[in-house]
């Protein structure tokens, strides 16, 4: 049958939220200064990299927050990350939508 009004409203919130996560996360990371060409000078990313390098005797540790964010900035989200974000955030947004609407 037809979905309940709560289910339909939850989907109307959940699906766009998942899409926003898939587009918004890379855009947000890019806005911080993690670019495909490297870390943008004078950006928040540059400040984070500087702090990480000072803390690690001049280098940025593999797997650190700065390294992961730069990897995403350079190459975008992996397929696994996209699936994880859309699965997790879409589901959570659906619950929020059901509660609010």
Helices and strands as residue ranges (DSSP letters): H 5-32, E 34-35, E 38-39, H 44-55, H 65-75, H 79-100
